[in-house]
Each structure stands twice: as structure tokens, then as C-alpha cells.
Amino acid sequence: MHPRNAYFSPEVQQQKINNITKQSYDVIFHTATTIVIFTLFRNESWFPMCSGGVGSCDAIFTDYPNWP
């Protein structure tokens, strides 16, 4: 088969579709997970202000290893 025809073969097209589908799912999953985690933990004292929380970066390990 000519290399140009191999580019449009059904196997290659299906592989590309599968790759794009997986990448799209990964982007949606990680974005949603980040939003949910930020919403749940933004008011915790151990979530530092430099990451959008209310705690301080200096106090991240204050109670280590006795974390709640």
C-alpha cells in the first residue's frame, strides 16, 4: 500500500479517533477533578494562600505527622 493511502486507512483513522477520545476524556476528567478538589478544600487551614486557600505556606507542615 502506498504510504499516502496508509495514512487514510481505516485502522489508522480508528487509532486517531481513539487517541483524540482518550485525550479529550483526560482533559475533562482532570479539569473537573481540579475544580471539585479546589471547591472542597479552599477553606481548609492547611490549603495555602499561594494555591488559593486560606492557610499560610509557612504552616503547611505545622502538625506533621499528626494530620487530621
mmCIF file of the N, C-alpha and C atoms, coordinates in Angstrom:
data_MODEL
# 
_entry.id   MODEL 
# 
loop_
_atom_site.group_PDB 
_atom_site.id 
_atom_site.type_symbol 
_atom_site.label_atom_id 
_atom_site.label_alt_id 
_atom_site.label_comp_id 
_atom_site.label_asym_id 
_atom_site.label_entity_id 
_atom_site.label_seq_id 
_atom_site.pdbx_PDB_ins_code 
_atom_site.Cartn_x 
_atom_site.Cartn_y 
_atom_site.Cartn_z 
_atom_site.occupancy 
_atom_site.B_iso_or_equiv 
_atom_site.pdbx_formal_charge 
_atom_site.auth_seq_id 
_atom_site.auth_comp_id 
_atom_site.auth_asym_id 
_atom_site.auth_atom_id 
_atom_site.pdbx_PDB_model_num 
ATOM 1   N N  . MET A 1 1  ? 0.840   -1.167 0.000  1.00 0.00 ? 1  MET A N  1 
ATOM 2   C CA . MET A 1 1  ? 0.000   0.000  0.000  1.00 0.00 ? 1  MET A CA 1 
ATOM 3   C C  . MET A 1 1  ? 0.889   1.234  0.000  1.00 0.00 ? 1  MET A C  1 
ATOM 4   N N  . HIS A 1 2  ? 0.543   2.196  -0.761 1.00 0.00 ? 2  HIS A N  1 
ATOM 5   C CA . HIS A 1 2  ? 1.295   3.444  -0.843 1.00 0.00 ? 2  HIS A CA 1 
ATOM 6   C C  . HIS A 1 2  ? 1.206   4.170  0.504  1.00 0.00 ? 2  HIS A C  1 
ATOM 7   N N  . PRO A 1 3  ? 2.319   4.799  0.963  1.00 0.00 ? 3  PRO A N  1 
ATOM 8   C CA . PRO A 1 3  ? 2.308   5.463  2.270  1.00 0.00 ? 3  PRO A CA 1 
ATOM 9   C C  . PRO A 1 3  ? 1.183   6.483  2.421  1.00 0.00 ? 3  PRO A C  1 
ATOM 10  N N  . ARG A 1 4  ? 0.839   7.172  1.347  1.00 0.00 ? 4  ARG A N  1 
ATOM 11  C CA . ARG A 1 4  ? -0.244  8.160  1.440  1.00 0.00 ? 4  ARG A CA 1 
ATOM 12  C C  . ARG A 1 4  ? -1.580  7.457  1.694  1.00 0.00 ? 4  ARG A C  1 
ATOM 13  N N  . ASN A 1 5  ? -1.783  6.300  1.074  1.00 0.00 ? 5  ASN A N  1 
ATOM 14  C CA . ASN A 1 5  ? -3.008  5.560  1.297  1.00 0.00 ? 5  ASN A CA 1 
ATOM 15  C C  . ASN A 1 5  ? -3.048  4.956  2.707  1.00 0.00 ? 5  ASN A C  1 
ATOM 16  N N  . ALA A 1 6  ? -1.889  4.634  3.263  1.00 0.00 ? 6  ALA A N  1 
ATOM 17  C CA . ALA A 1 6  ? -1.840  4.085  4.620  1.00 0.00 ? 6  ALA A CA 1 
ATOM 18  C C  . ALA A 1 6  ? -2.291  5.140  5.631  1.00 0.00 ? 6  ALA A C  1 
ATOM 19  N N  . TYR A 1 7  ? -2.051  6.404  5.317  1.00 0.00 ? 7  TYR A N  1 
ATOM 20  C CA . TYR A 1 7  ? -2.447  7.492  6.205  1.00 0.00 ? 7  TYR A CA 1 
ATOM 21  C C  . TYR A 1 7  ? -3.966  7.533  6.362  1.00 0.00 ? 7  TYR A C  1 
ATOM 22  N N  . PHE A 1 8  ? -4.684  7.169  5.347  1.00 0.00 ? 8  PHE A N  1 
ATOM 23  C CA . PHE A 1 8  ? -6.142  7.223  5.369  1.00 0.00 ? 8  PHE A CA 1 
ATOM 24  C C  . PHE A 1 8  ? -6.784  5.856  5.579  1.00 0.00 ? 8  PHE A C  1 
ATOM 25  N N  . SER A 1 9  ? -6.015  4.865  5.936  1.00 0.00 ? 9  SER A N  1 
ATOM 26  C CA . SER A 1 9  ? -6.579  3.532  6.113  1.00 0.00 ? 9  SER A CA 1 
ATOM 27  C C  . SER A 1 9  ? -7.524  3.523  7.321  1.00 0.00 ? 9  SER A C  1 
ATOM 28  N N  . PRO A 1 10 ? -8.498  2.642  7.330  1.00 0.00 ? 10 PRO A N  1 
ATOM 29  C CA . PRO A 1 10 ? -9.452  2.591  8.453  1.00 0.00 ? 10 PRO A CA 1 
ATOM 30  C C  . PRO A 1 10 ? -8.783  2.321  9.799  1.00 0.00 ? 10 PRO A C  1 
ATOM 31  N N  . GLU A 1 11 ? -7.721  1.527  9.806  1.00 0.00 ? 11 GLU A N  1 
ATOM 32  C CA . GLU A 1 11 ? -7.035  1.238  11.061 1.00 0.00 ? 11 GLU A CA 1 
ATOM 33  C C  . GLU A 1 11 ? -6.389  2.492  11.643 1.00 0.00 ? 11 GLU A C  1 
ATOM 34  N N  . VAL A 1 12 ? -5.751  3.269  10.763 1.00 0.00 ? 12 VAL A N  1 
ATOM 35  C CA . VAL A 1 12 ? -5.093  4.498  11.219 1.00 0.00 ? 12 VAL A CA 1 
ATOM 36  C C  . VAL A 1 12 ? -6.135  5.503  11.677 1.00 0.00 ? 12 VAL A C  1 
ATOM 37  N N  . GLN A 1 13 ? -7.222  5.634  10.947 1.00 0.00 ? 13 GLN A N  1 
ATOM 38  C CA . GLN A 1 13 ? -8.285  6.561  11.339 1.00 0.00 ? 13 GLN A CA 1 
ATOM 39  C C  . GLN A 1 13 ? -8.870  6.166  12.693 1.00 0.00 ? 13 GLN A C  1 
ATOM 40  N N  . GLN A 1 14 ? -9.107  4.879  12.906 1.00 0.00 ? 14 GLN A N  1 
ATOM 41  C CA . GLN A 1 14 ? -9.658  4.425  14.179 1.00 0.00 ? 14 GLN A CA 1 
ATOM 42  C C  . GLN A 1 14 ? -8.682  4.676  15.321 1.00 0.00 ? 14 GLN A C  1 
ATOM 43  N N  . GLN A 1 15 ? -7.399  4.483  15.072 1.00 0.00 ? 15 GLN A N  1 
ATOM 44  C CA . GLN A 1 15 ? -6.382  4.746  16.091 1.00 0.00 ? 15 GLN A CA 1 
ATOM 45  C C  . GLN A 1 15 ? -6.368  6.229  16.453 1.00 0.00 ? 15 GLN A C  1 
ATOM 46  N N  . LYS A 1 16 ? -6.481  7.100  15.461 1.00 0.00 ? 16 LYS A N  1 
ATOM 47  C CA . LYS A 1 16 ? -6.505  8.541  15.725 1.00 0.00 ? 16 LYS A CA 1 
ATOM 48  C C  . LYS A 1 16 ? -7.756  8.936  16.499 1.00 0.00 ? 16 LYS A C  1 
ATOM 49  N N  . ILE A 1 17 ? -8.886  8.358  16.152 1.00 0.00 ? 17 ILE A N  1 
ATOM 50  C CA . ILE A 1 17 ? -10.129 8.652  16.859 1.00 0.00 ? 17 ILE A CA 1 
ATOM 51  C C  . ILE A 1 17 ? -10.013 8.212  18.318 1.00 0.00 ? 17 ILE A C  1 
ATOM 52  N N  . ASN A 1 18 ? -9.464  7.030  18.541 1.00 0.00 ? 18 ASN A N  1 
ATOM 53  C CA . ASN A 1 18 ? -9.282  6.538  19.906 1.00 0.00 ? 18 ASN A CA 1 
ATOM 54  C C  . ASN A 1 18 ? -8.344  7.441  20.696 1.00 0.00 ? 18 ASN A C  1 
ATOM 55  N N  . ASN A 1 19 ? -7.282  7.912  20.067 1.00 0.00 ? 19 ASN A N  1 
ATOM 56  C CA . ASN A 1 19 ? -6.319  8.782  20.729 1.00 0.00 ? 19 ASN A CA 1 
ATOM 57  C C  . ASN A 1 19 ? -6.964  10.119 21.108 1.00 0.00 ? 19 ASN A C  1 
ATOM 58  N N  . ILE A 1 20 ? -7.688  10.721 20.201 1.00 0.00 ? 20 ILE A N  1 
ATOM 59  C CA . ILE A 1 20 ? -8.347  12.003 20.475 1.00 0.00 ? 20 ILE A CA 1 
ATOM 60  C C  . ILE A 1 20 ? -9.415  11.835 21.548 1.00 0.00 ? 20 ILE A C  1 
ATOM 61  N N  . THR A 1 21 ? -10.152 10.738 21.511 1.00 0.00 ? 21 THR A N  1 
ATOM 62  C CA . THR A 1 21 ? -11.177 10.475 22.518 1.00 0.00 ? 21 THR A CA 1 
ATOM 63  C C  . THR A 1 21 ? -10.557 10.358 23.902 1.00 0.00 ? 21 THR A C  1 
ATOM 64  N N  . LYS A 1 22 ? -9.460  9.621  24.016 1.00 0.00 ? 22 LYS A N  1 
ATOM 65  C CA . LYS A 1 22 ? -8.796  9.458  25.312 1.00 0.00 ? 22 LYS A CA 1 
ATOM 66  C C  . LYS A 1 22 ? -8.245  10.787 25.816 1.00 0.00 ? 22 LYS A C  1 
ATOM 67  N N  . GLN A 1 23 ? -7.632  11.564 24.945 1.00 0.00 ? 23 GLN A N  1 
ATOM 68  C CA . GLN A 1 23 ? -7.088  12.850 25.359 1.00 0.00 ? 23 GLN A CA 1 
ATOM 69  C C  . GLN A 1 23 ? -8.197  13.805 25.795 1.00 0.00 ? 23 GLN A C  1 
ATOM 70  N N  . SER A 1 24 ? -9.310  13.798 25.094 1.00 0.00 ? 24 SER A N  1 
ATOM 71  C CA . SER A 1 24 ? -10.444 14.647 25.467 1.00 0.00 ? 24 SER A CA 1 
ATOM 72  C C  . SER A 1 24 ? -10.992 14.234 26.827 1.00 0.00 ? 24 SER A C  1 
ATOM 73  N N  . TYR A 1 25 ? -11.153 12.939 27.044 1.00 0.00 ? 25 TYR A N  1 
ATOM 74  C CA . TYR A 1 25 ? -11.631 12.446 28.330 1.00 0.00 ? 25 TYR A CA 1 
ATOM 75  C C  . TYR A 1 25 ? -10.670 12.847 29.450 1.00 0.00 ? 25 TYR A C  1 
ATOM 76  N N  . ASP A 1 26 ? -9.372  12.696 29.222 1.00 0.00 ? 26 ASP A N  1 
ATOM 77  C CA . ASP A 1 26 ? -8.388  13.045 30.245 1.00 0.00 ? 26 ASP A CA 1 
ATOM 78  C C  . ASP A 1 26 ? -8.454  14.529 30.607 1.00 0.00 ? 26 ASP A C  1 
ATOM 79  N N  . VAL A 1 27 ? -8.589  15.390 29.622 1.00 0.00 ? 27 VAL A N  1 
ATOM 80  C CA . VAL A 1 27 ? -8.669  16.831 29.888 1.00 0.00 ? 27 VAL A CA 1 
ATOM 81  C C  . VAL A 1 27 ? -9.918  17.148 30.702 1.00 0.00 ? 27 VAL A C  1 
ATOM 82  N N  . ILE A 1 28 ? -11.050 16.587 30.315 1.00 0.00 ? 28 ILE A N  1 
ATOM 83  C CA . ILE A 1 28 ? -12.299 16.842 31.037 1.00 0.00 ? 28 ILE A CA 1 
ATOM 84  C C  . ILE A 1 28 ? -12.220 16.294 32.458 1.00 0.00 ? 28 ILE A C  1 
ATOM 85  N N  . PHE A 1 29 ? -11.701 15.089 32.622 1.00 0.00 ? 29 PHE A N  1 
ATOM 86  C CA . PHE A 1 29 ? -11.594 14.472 33.941 1.00 0.00 ? 29 PHE A CA 1 
ATOM 87  C C  . PHE A 1 29 ? -10.692 15.287 34.867 1.00 0.00 ? 29 PHE A C  1 
ATOM 88  N N  . HIS A 1 30 ? -9.503  15.661 34.399 1.00 0.00 ? 30 HIS A N  1 
ATOM 89  C CA . HIS A 1 30 ? -8.570  16.383 35.259 1.00 0.00 ? 30 HIS A CA 1 
ATOM 90  C C  . HIS A 1 30 ? -9.065  17.790 35.576 1.00 0.00 ? 30 HIS A C  1 
ATOM 91  N N  . THR A 1 31 ? -9.723  18.439 34.636 1.00 0.00 ? 31 THR A N  1 
ATOM 92  C CA . THR A 1 31 ? -10.283 19.763 34.899 1.00 0.00 ? 31 THR A CA 1 
ATOM 93  C C  . THR A 1 31 ? -11.393 19.675 35.937 1.00 0.00 ? 31 THR A C  1 
ATOM 94  N N  . ALA A 1 32 ? -12.299 18.724 35.784 1.00 0.00 ? 32 ALA A N  1 
ATOM 95  C CA . ALA A 1 32 ? -13.393 18.564 36.742 1.00 0.00 ? 32 ALA A CA 1 
ATOM 96  C C  . ALA A 1 32 ? -12.865 18.195 38.121 1.00 0.00 ? 32 ALA A C  1 
ATOM 97  N N  . THR A 1 33 ? -11.885 17.305 38.182 1.00 0.00 ? 33 THR A N  1 
ATOM 98  C CA . THR A 1 33 ? -11.314 16.902 39.461 1.00 0.00 ? 33 THR A CA 1 
ATOM 99  C C  . THR A 1 33 ? -10.647 18.082 40.162 1.00 0.00 ? 33 THR A C  1 
ATOM 100 N N  . THR A 1 34 ? -9.927  18.891 39.411 1.00 0.00 ? 34 THR A N  1 
ATOM 101 C CA . THR A 1 34 ? -9.271  20.066 39.985 1.00 0.00 ? 34 THR A CA 1 
ATOM 102 C C  . THR A 1 34 ? -10.293 21.045 40.552 1.00 0.00 ? 34 THR A C  1 
ATOM 103 N N  . ILE A 1 35 ? -11.371 21.280 39.836 1.00 0.00 ? 35 ILE A N  1 
ATOM 104 C CA . ILE A 1 35 ? -12.406 22.209 40.301 1.00 0.00 ? 35 ILE A CA 1 
ATOM 105 C C  . ILE A 1 35 ? -13.080 21.681 41.562 1.00 0.00 ? 35 ILE A C  1 
ATOM 106 N N  . VAL A 1 36 ? -13.402 20.399 41.594 1.00 0.00 ? 36 VAL A N  1 
ATOM 107 C CA . VAL A 1 36 ? -14.058 19.807 42.767 1.00 0.00 ? 36 VAL A CA 1 
ATOM 108 C C  . VAL A 1 36 ? -13.132 19.852 43.982 1.00 0.00 ? 36 VAL A C  1 
ATOM 109 N N  . ILE A 1 37 ? -11.879 19.470 43.814 1.00 0.00 ? 37 ILE A N  1 
ATOM 110 C CA . ILE A 1 37 ? -10.927 19.468 44.932 1.00 0.00 ? 37 ILE A CA 1 
ATOM 111 C C  . ILE A 1 37 ? -10.701 20.879 45.454 1.00 0.00 ? 37 ILE A C  1 
ATOM 112 N N  . PHE A 1 38 ? -10.563 21.847 44.553 1.00 0.00 ? 38 PHE A N  1 
ATOM 113 C CA . PHE A 1 38 ? -10.372 23.233 44.984 1.00 0.00 ? 38 PHE A CA 1 
ATOM 114 C C  . PHE A 1 38 ? -11.590 23.720 45.767 1.00 0.00 ? 38 PHE A C  1 
ATOM 115 N N  . THR A 1 39 ? -12.791 23.392 45.275 1.00 0.00 ? 39 THR A N  1 
ATOM 116 C CA . THR A 1 39 ? -14.015 23.811 45.954 1.00 0.00 ? 39 THR A CA 1 
ATOM 117 C C  . THR A 1 39 ? -14.133 23.175 47.341 1.00 0.00 ? 39 THR A C  1 
ATOM 118 N N  . LEU A 1 40 ? -13.772 21.912 47.461 1.00 0.00 ? 40 LEU A N  1 
ATOM 119 C CA . LEU A 1 40 ? -13.878 21.227 48.751 1.00 0.00 ? 40 LEU A CA 1 
ATOM 120 C C  . LEU A 1 40 ? -12.839 21.694 49.767 1.00 0.00 ? 40 LEU A C  1 
ATOM 121 N N  . PHE A 1 41 ? -11.627 21.984 49.322 1.00 0.00 ? 41 PHE A N  1 
ATOM 122 C CA . PHE A 1 41 ? -10.528 22.240 50.249 1.00 0.00 ? 41 PHE A CA 1 
ATOM 123 C C  . PHE A 1 41 ? -10.097 23.695 50.362 1.00 0.00 ? 41 PHE A C  1 
ATOM 124 N N  . ARG A 1 42 ? -10.755 24.632 49.689 1.00 0.00 ? 42 ARG A N  1 
ATOM 125 C CA . ARG A 1 42 ? -10.275 26.016 49.704 1.00 0.00 ? 42 ARG A CA 1 
ATOM 126 C C  . ARG A 1 42 ? -10.381 26.688 51.061 1.00 0.00 ? 42 ARG A C  1 
ATOM 127 N N  . ASN A 1 43 ? -11.227 26.212 51.952 1.00 0.00 ? 43 ASN A N  1 
ATOM 128 C CA . ASN A 1 43 ? -11.372 26.820 53.271 1.00 0.00 ? 43 ASN A CA 1 
ATOM 129 C C  . ASN A 1 43 ? -10.639 26.059 54.370 1.00 0.00 ? 43 ASN A C  1 
ATOM 130 N N  . GLU A 1 44 ? -9.826  25.113 54.004 1.00 0.00 ? 44 GLU A N  1 
ATOM 131 C CA . GLU A 1 44 ? -9.050  24.352 54.996 1.00 0.00 ? 44 GLU A CA 1 
ATOM 132 C C  . GLU A 1 44 ? -7.806  25.139 55.404 1.00 0.00 ? 44 GLU A C  1 
ATOM 133 N N  . SER A 1 45 ? -7.419  24.990 56.663 1.00 0.00 ? 45 SER A N  1 
ATOM 134 C CA . SER A 1 45 ? -6.270  25.750 57.169 1.00 0.00 ? 45 SER A CA 1 
ATOM 135 C C  . SER A 1 45 ? -4.955  25.282 56.565 1.00 0.00 ? 45 SER A C  1 
ATOM 136 N N  . TRP A 1 46 ? -4.907  24.037 56.077 1.00 0.00 ? 46 TRP A N  1 
ATOM 137 C CA . TRP A 1 46 ? -3.664  23.518 55.505 1.00 0.00 ? 46 TRP A CA 1 
ATOM 138 C C  . TRP A 1 46 ? -3.553  23.772 54.004 1.00 0.00 ? 46 TRP A C  1 
ATOM 139 N N  . PHE A 1 47 ? -4.572  24.372 53.397 1.00 0.00 ? 47 PHE A N  1 
ATOM 140 C CA . PHE A 1 47 ? -4.528  24.679 51.963 1.00 0.00 ? 47 PHE A CA 1 
ATOM 141 C C  . PHE A 1 47 ? -3.980  26.095 51.813 1.00 0.00 ? 47 PHE A C  1 
ATOM 142 N N  . PRO A 1 48 ? -2.741  26.257 51.355 1.00 0.00 ? 48 PRO A N  1 
ATOM 143 C CA . PRO A 1 48 ? -2.060  27.558 51.415 1.00 0.00 ? 48 PRO A CA 1 
ATOM 144 C C  . PRO A 1 48 ? -2.658  28.625 50.494 1.00 0.00 ? 48 PRO A C  1 
ATOM 145 N N  . MET A 1 49 ? -2.442  29.877 50.872 1.00 0.00 ? 49 MET A N  1 
ATOM 146 C CA . MET A 1 49 ? -2.950  31.003 50.086 1.00 0.00 ? 49 MET A CA 1 
ATOM 147 C C  . MET A 1 49 ? -2.308  31.059 48.703 1.00 0.00 ? 49 MET A C  1 
ATOM 148 N N  . CYS A 1 50 ? -1.071  30.597 48.593 1.00 0.00 ? 50 CYS A N  1 
ATOM 149 C CA . CYS A 1 50 ? -0.407  30.615 47.300 1.00 0.00 ? 50 CYS A CA 1 
ATOM 150 C C  . CYS A 1 50 ? -1.072  29.664 46.309 1.00 0.00 ? 50 CYS A C  1 
ATOM 151 N N  . SER A 1 51 ? -1.932  28.758 46.825 1.00 0.00 ? 51 SER A N  1 
ATOM 152 C CA . SER A 1 51 ? -2.690  27.846 45.962 1.00 0.00 ? 51 SER A CA 1 
ATOM 153 C C  . SER A 1 51 ? -4.172  28.196 45.920 1.00 0.00 ? 51 SER A C  1 
ATOM 154 N N  . GLY A 1 52 ? -4.559  29.282 46.565 1.00 0.00 ? 52 GLY A N  1 
ATOM 155 C CA . GLY A 1 52 ? -5.952  29.713 46.546 1.00 0.00 ? 52 GLY A CA 1 
ATOM 156 C C  . GLY A 1 52 ? -6.721  29.421 47.813 1.00 0.00 ? 52 GLY A C  1 
ATOM 157 N N  . GLY A 1 53 ? -6.058  28.923 48.854 1.00 0.00 ? 53 GLY A N  1 
ATOM 158 C CA . GLY A 1 53 ? -6.737  28.598 50.104 1.00 0.00 ? 53 GLY A CA 1 
ATOM 159 C C  . GLY A 1 53 ? -6.662  29.735 51.109 1.00 0.00 ? 53 GLY A C  1 
ATOM 160 N N  . VAL A 1 54 ? -6.926  29.409 52.370 1.00 0.00 ? 54 VAL A N  1 
ATOM 161 C CA . VAL A 1 54 ? -6.902  30.423 53.423 1.00 0.00 ? 54 VAL A CA 1 
ATOM 162 C C  . VAL A 1 54 ? -5.724  30.248 54.382 1.00 0.00 ? 54 VAL A C  1 
ATOM 163 N N  . GLY A 1 55 ? -4.998  29.158 54.285 1.00 0.00 ? 55 GLY A N  1 
ATOM 164 C CA . GLY A 1 55 ? -3.854  28.912 55.162 1.00 0.00 ? 55 GLY A CA 1 
ATOM 165 C C  . GLY A 1 55 ? -2.616  29.646 54.676 1.00 0.00 ? 55 GLY A C  1 
ATOM 166 N N  . SER A 1 56 ? -1.531  29.505 55.428 1.00 0.00 ? 56 SER A N  1 
ATOM 167 C CA . SER A 1 56 ? -0.277  30.128 55.014 1.00 0.00 ? 56 SER A CA 1 
ATOM 168 C C  . SER A 1 56 ? 0.694   29.058 54.540 1.00 0.00 ? 56 SER A C  1 
ATOM 169 N N  . CYS A 1 57 ? 1.572   29.447 53.656 1.00 0.00 ? 57 CYS A N  1 
ATOM 170 C CA . CYS A 1 57 ? 2.555   28.499 53.122 1.00 0.00 ? 57 CYS A CA 1 
ATOM 171 C C  . CYS A 1 57 ? 3.522   28.035 54.207 1.00 0.00 ? 57 CYS A C  1 
ATOM 172 N N  . ASP A 1 58 ? 3.765   28.880 55.208 1.00 0.00 ? 58 ASP A N  1 
ATOM 173 C CA . ASP A 1 58 ? 4.677   28.527 56.289 1.00 0.00 ? 58 ASP A CA 1 
ATOM 174 C C  . ASP A 1 58 ? 4.085   27.475 57.223 1.00 0.00 ? 58 ASP A C  1 
ATOM 175 N N  . ALA A 1 59 ? 2.754   27.377 57.275 1.00 0.00 ? 59 ALA A N  1 
ATOM 176 C CA . ALA A 1 59 ? 2.100   26.485 58.233 1.00 0.00 ? 59 ALA A CA 1 
ATOM 177 C C  . ALA A 1 59 ? 1.647   25.170 57.603 1.00 0.00 ? 59 ALA A C  1 
ATOM 178 N N  . ILE A 1 60 ? 2.119   24.858 56.430 1.00 0.00 ? 60 ILE A N  1 
ATOM 179 C CA . ILE A 1 60 ? 1.663   23.634 55.759 1.00 0.00 ? 60 ILE A CA 1 
ATOM 180 C C  . ILE A 1 60 ? 2.003   22.396 56.584 1.00 0.00 ? 60 ILE A C  1 
ATOM 181 N N  . PHE A 1 61 ? 3.204   22.347 57.152 1.00 0.00 ? 61 PHE A N  1 
ATOM 182 C CA . PHE A 1 61 ? 3.645   21.160 57.883 1.00 0.00 ? 61 PHE A CA 1 
ATOM 183 C C  . PHE A 1 61 ? 3.623   21.373 59.390 1.00 0.00 ? 61 PHE A C  1 
ATOM 184 N N  . THR A 1 62 ? 2.803   22.260 59.912 1.00 0.00 ? 62 THR A N  1 
ATOM 185 C CA . THR A 1 62 ? 2.772   22.564 61.339 1.00 0.00 ? 62 THR A CA 1 
ATOM 186 C C  . THR A 1 62 ? 2.448   21.339 62.172 1.00 0.00 ? 62 THR A C  1 
ATOM 187 N N  . ASP A 1 63 ? 1.434   20.584 61.814 1.00 0.00 ? 63 ASP A N  1 
ATOM 188 C CA . ASP A 1 63 ? 1.003   19.437 62.614 1.00 0.00 ? 63 ASP A CA 1 
ATOM 189 C C  . ASP A 1 63 ? 1.551   18.109 62.098 1.00 0.00 ? 63 ASP A C  1 
ATOM 190 N N  . TYR A 1 64 ? 2.527   18.146 61.223 1.00 0.00 ? 64 TYR A N  1 
ATOM 191 C CA . TYR A 1 64 ? 3.079   16.900 60.676 1.00 0.00 ? 64 TYR A CA 1 
ATOM 192 C C  . TYR A 1 64 ? 3.748   16.119 61.779 1.00 0.00 ? 64 TYR A C  1 
ATOM 193 N N  . PRO A 1 65 ? 3.563   14.855 61.959 1.00 0.00 ? 65 PRO A N  1 
ATOM 194 C CA . PRO A 1 65 ? 2.825   13.875 61.161 1.00 0.00 ? 65 PRO A CA 1 
ATOM 195 C C  . PRO A 1 65 ? 1.405   13.643 61.673 1.00 0.00 ? 65 PRO A C  1 
ATOM 196 N N  . ASN A 1 66 ? 0.895   14.467 62.546 1.00 0.00 ? 66 ASN A N  1 
ATOM 197 C CA . ASN A 1 66 ? -0.447  14.267 63.134 1.00 0.00 ? 66 ASN A CA 1 
ATOM 198 C C  . ASN A 1 66 ? -1.513  15.052 62.372 1.00 0.00 ? 66 ASN A C  1 
ATOM 199 N N  . TRP A 1 67 ? -1.604  14.779 61.109 1.00 0.00 ? 67 TRP A N  1 
ATOM 200 C CA . TRP A 1 67 ? -2.617  15.469 60.307 1.00 0.00 ? 67 TRP A CA 1 
ATOM 201 C C  . TRP A 1 67 ? -3.986  14.874 60.584 1.00 0.00 ? 67 TRP A C  1 
ATOM 202 N N  . PRO A 1 68 ? -5.032  15.683 60.415 1.00 0.00 ? 68 PRO A N  1 
ATOM 203 C CA . PRO A 1 68 ? -6.402  15.179 60.690 1.00 0.00 ? 68 PRO A CA 1 
ATOM 204 C C  . PRO A 1 68 ? -6.799  14.089 59.714 1.00 0.00 ? 68 PRO A C  1 
# 
